[in-house]
Amino acid sequence: MIRGFYQAASGMIAGQRQTEMLGDNLANMHTPGHKSDHGATRTFPNMLIQAMDNGDAGTNGIIGDIPTGVYMQERIPDVRQGDLRETGVETDVALLQGALEPEADTGEPGMLLFAVQDEDGDVQYTRNGNFAVDGQGLLTTGEGHYILGTDGEPLEVENEGFVLESDGEITADSGEYVGQLEVAYAPDPLQLAKTGAGLLQYEGEDLEGLPSAVGDDAYPYELQQQFLERSNVDVGQTMTDMTKAYRQFEANQTVLQAYDQNMQRTVNDIGSIG
């Protein structure tokens, strides 16, 4: 009976984490460039049941195995390209990712990203092209993080009248060449951790960060000014998955309550003996 408690409780915890992940997807359905997550649920190793003092040497008293519960192993990002939306805003930039070859290690294609410098001076990454220009004429994210060029330095575009070519080369309103927008390539998106404000932090073994995709024909892309990439969250499917997760949580909750009632009855009956 105690094992039943653990199985039902693990199912409730997995359902809660699944619901939190789906809620995060829905909360970012209007965030430009947001990539939705999918949960991978796994079972704990089964437990082998064997009878003690069994005289049948042929079977060793083996009865069978029973499951010991489930857990949500990981959140897997969906890196598919989102639809593009024209905004007419000069500082909006959409990253249109071309056809990438699957990686040998993962069997899946990687993901292209903008390079960003956070408030600590560290390099992070984003797909959110809803940029702005600060008081110093530097190109930033909506939260004020600097957008980096291929030289690893923030891009000084002077004002919002800059022109961005499809390959990322930027010319200021005055006609002065500014530099080229950096686009990085993540071979394994699972090595990217969400840190908030649409930023992703690389957690791989390469201390130099992600490689640049600029000028490499293996990583085709196109940048479109005055466009934004929509979130790739499928609202209908997400709502369906959330309803399913709620029902699974309620089912495990009902089982847990039944075990609790049986345990209370057992304790009360044993206490009344004699």
N, C-alpha and C positions, 0 to 999 in steps of 0.2 A: 504493500500500500504506500509506503514511503516513496518508492520509486515513481509511483504515479504522481505524487506531488511534484517531483522534480521534472517529470516529462511535461506536465501541464504548465508549470511555471516557465520552463524554457520556451515553450510555444508562445506564451504570453509576451515574454521579453523579445523574442524574434519578431512577433507581430507589432509590438510597440516601435521597435527600431525601423521596421519596414514602413510604418505609418509616418514616422518622423521624416524619413527620407523622401517619401512621396509628398508630404507637406512642404518640404523644402523645394521640391520641383515646382509645385503649384505657386509658391511664393515668388519664384523667379521666372514665371511664364512670360513676363513682359521685360525681363532684363536682357538687353542686347548681348548676343553671343553666348548666352548661358547654355551649358551642356547638362542635360538631365542625367540622373544617376539611376542605375538599376541594381537591385539587391540580389546577391547570390546566397541562398539558404542551403545549409548543409546539415546532415544528421551527425550527432556524436557517434563514436564507435559502439556497435551493438555489444551487449553483455551475454556471454555464454552461460546457459543454465544447465547445471549438472546435479543429478540426485546423489545424495550422500549414502554410503553403505549400500550401494546397489550390487546385488549379487550377479547380475548379468555382465560377465566380462566382455561379451561381444560388443556391447554398446558403450561401455564405460559409464553408464548412467547418464549419458548426454540426452537432455530433453530438447534443447533448441536454443535459440537466441532471442533476445527482446531488445527493442530500441531503447535508447536512454535519453532521447530528447533532440531538439534541433536548435540551431543558432544561425544568425545572419553573418556569414563569413566576411563579406566585403561589399563595398559600394563600387560598382563598375560604371565609369562615365560612358555616355553615349556620345561619341565624337563626330557623329554625322553632321554634315553642313546644314545650317539653318537657312531658311528663306531670306532673301534680301528685301529690304524695304527702303524706298527712296524717301529722304527727309528734306532735301534741299538745303541742309545746314552744312556750311563749308567745313566745319571741324569734325563732321561725322565720317568715319572710314570703315568700310566693310572689307573683311578679309575673305575672299572667295578661294577656297581651297580646291586645287585640281585633283586629278586621280593619282593617289599615292599607292605605291606597291606595298604589299603586306611585309612586315618585318619577319625575318627568319626566326627570331626568338619567340615572338608572340603569335605569329600567324595572322596578325591584324595590322592595318595601316596605322601610322602615327597621327600626330595633329600639329598644325601650324599655329603659332601664337605671336602676339605682339610682346616685345620686351619692355618692362617697366621697372623704374627705380623707386623703391618704397622710401618711407621716411627715415629708415635706418641706413639708407645707401645700398641696400641689398637688391639684387636683381630678382624680380618676380615676373609672372607672365599673365596675360589675359587675352580673351577673345572679344571683349567689350570695346568697340570702336567709337563709343560716345565720348569723344575727346573735347577738350576745351583749351583755351590759351590764357595763361595767368598774366598778372601785371608786369612780369618781366619779359613777356613775349615767348615763353616756353610752352611747348605742347604738353598737355597733361591729361590724365584721366579725369573723370568727373569728380573724383575725390582728391585731386591735386597731386597725384603721383606722376613723376616725369616719364614721358615716352622717350625711349632711347633710339638712337640711330645706329648704323652699322659700326660706328667708331666707339660705341659704348657710352656716348655722352648724350645728355638731353638735347632735344632739337629746339633751336631758337627760331621760331617762324615769324617773329615780330608781331603779327596780328592775325586775325581770322581770314584775311584775304589771300592766304597762301594757296598754291596749286600743287596738287599731289598727282603724280603720274601713276600708271598702273603697276609699275615695278617698284614704287615707293620713293622715287626721287622727288624732292620737295623744292619748290622755288617760292621765295617770299614775294609779297605784294610789290616790293620795290624792284623785283627782277633779280635779286641776288640769290644764288644757289645756296640752299641751306644744308642739304645732306640727304641721306637715304634712310628711310624708315626700316628699322631692324625687324625681321621676321624670323623667329626661331622654330626649330623642329624638335618635337618630343617623340622619340621612337616608341616609348611605352607610356601612354597617358596614365597608367596606374601609378607611376612614380611622381605624379603631380598631386599635391595636397591643397585643398581649398583653405585659404586663410582669411576669407571675408572680402567684401567690397569688390567681388568679381575677380580677385587675384588668385593665382596658382603658384605654389612654391615647389621647385624641383627638389626631390628627395633621393635622387639617384647617386651613384658612386662617383660620377665625374665631377670633380671639384670646380671645373671651369664652367659648369652649367650646360645648357642645351646648345647644340651646334646651330650655326646660322644657315638658313635656307636661301639666303640672298645669292643669286648668281649660280645656284645649283639646279640643273635641269631635272634632277631626280625628285625635287620638291616643287612642283609647279603651283603657282598661285597668281592671283590678280587682286590688286587693291582698287576699290571703287570709292571715290570721294562723294560726299552727299548721300551716302547709303549707310544703312545699318543692317547687321545680321540679326535676324530674329532668334529668340530662344528656340531650341529644337524640342521643347517639351510637348508631348502629345497629350493635350488636356483630357480628351475623352478616355484614352487608355489609362491615364493616371487616375482619373476618378473611378474607373472600373477596378483598378488594382487596389485603390484605397478602400473601396467597399468590401472587396475580398479580404483585405487585411483586417478590417474591423470585424468581419464575421468570424474569421479564424481566431481572433483575440477573444471574442465573446464565447466561442465554443470551448476554448481552453479554460476560460474563466468558469464556465458552467461545470466542466469536469473537476476543476480545482475545488469548487464549492461542494460538489458531491463527495469528493474524498474527505474534505474537512468535516462534513456532516457525519460520514461513516466513522471517522476517527473519534469525534465527540461521543457518538453513540457507543463505540467500543470502550472508551475510557469510562463512561458512566456505568455501563453494564458490568465491567470488571470491578469497579469501585463498589457496586451494590452486592457483589457475591459475599456470602457469609454474613 
